[in-house]
Amino acid sequence: MGELHTDTVISKPVGVVKTLFVASPQLFEKPFENFEKPNNIKQLFQLPIADWANVNDKHFTWKMGKEKISYEPKFSTNDIRAILH
């Protein structure tokens, strides 16, 4: 999953993974009321983010069209159950 950083293997695509940004409604209620619902992509990345991470990931960058935003997640893991929790 992701880009290969070696030429010692052969790979074939088997599927497409889409990224979704979701938030629990409780994030915008008490006691977290200091978070406002984002109106644009820059505001989105001001929220506490749990993100998928591979062992080699050090920097997180989101690309949307020509816009590119780097961010630091509050939590990152390669365990989908941990992210959902």
N, C-alpha and C positions, 0 to 999 in steps of 0.2 A: 504494500500500500504506500503510495507516494513515489517520489523520484528515487531512482537508483543512483547511488554514488560510487558505482564500480562497473567495470566492463568485463568482469569475470563470470557473469551469469547471463542467461537469456530470459527475457520476460515477455509476457503477452498480457494485454489488458483483459480483465475478466468482468469488469463492471465500473460503474460510475458512483462516486460518493459525493453527495451534495451536503453543503453546510447550511445549517439553520441556526439562527440566533433566537433563543426563546428566553422568557423570564417568567418566574413565578409571580402571580399577582401580589403575593405577600411582600415582594421586594419593594413595592411602592406604597405599602401601608405601614402602620406603626409596628415595630420601633424603627423601621428603616426609612421613615418618611423624608429623610434628607436626600433620597434618590428621586429624581424626576423622570418621568417617562421620556425617552429620547425622541427628538424630532428630526434628527439627522444622524449620519454615520459617525461623526466626531463625538456627539453626545453619547452614542451607544457604547463607545469604547471607554467612557468615563465610569461605566458601571463595573461592579465586581464580576469578572468573567471566569468561568471554569472552562478549560479548553483541552482538546485532544492534543497530546504531545507524544512524539517519538523520542527515543533515547538521544538522538542527535540534534533535536530541536533546542536552540538557544534563544532565538529571536522569533517573535510572532508578528506576522504581517498579514493584513487583510487587504485584498485588492478588489475594488469594485469599479469597473470601467477604468478610467484614467486615474482615479483616486487610489492612493495607497496609504494605509495607516499602520504604524507599528504600535504595539501595545504589550503590556505585561499582565498576564492573567493572574488572578488571585490564587488559582489552583490549576494545575495541569497534570494529566495522567494519560496513560493509554488504556485505561479500564473504563469502558462506557458506563458500567454500573456506578462507579465512583462519581463520574461526571453527573449522572442523572440524580444521584443522591444529593 
